[in-house]
Amino acid sequence: MGILDKILGHDEPVAEVPPVDDAPCPHTALAQHWDSLDEMGKAELATYRCESCSLEFSYQEARQYLEEPPAVLASTPES
């Protein structure tokens, strides 16, 4: 190993990359989007976009996430 390797830090071990969590998105960050101003404020006419994973849902599909918390949040221990 040369002096440049020591100066540039090439002798230090490379940090391990943590594994990627492949758990499904709980869709806890749903944002409403409407196609026109006349539709604004009417929940059943909105498209719901998850700000975490970018999936879009209709009102009927989004209701399950809006009405009850996902299991991820329900299983969080209280302090």
Buried (B, 14 or more C-beta within 10 A) or exposed (E): EEEEEEEEEEEEEEEEEEEEEEEEEBBEEBEBEBEEEEBEEEEEBBBBBBEEEEEEBEBEEBBEBBEEEBEEEEEEEEE
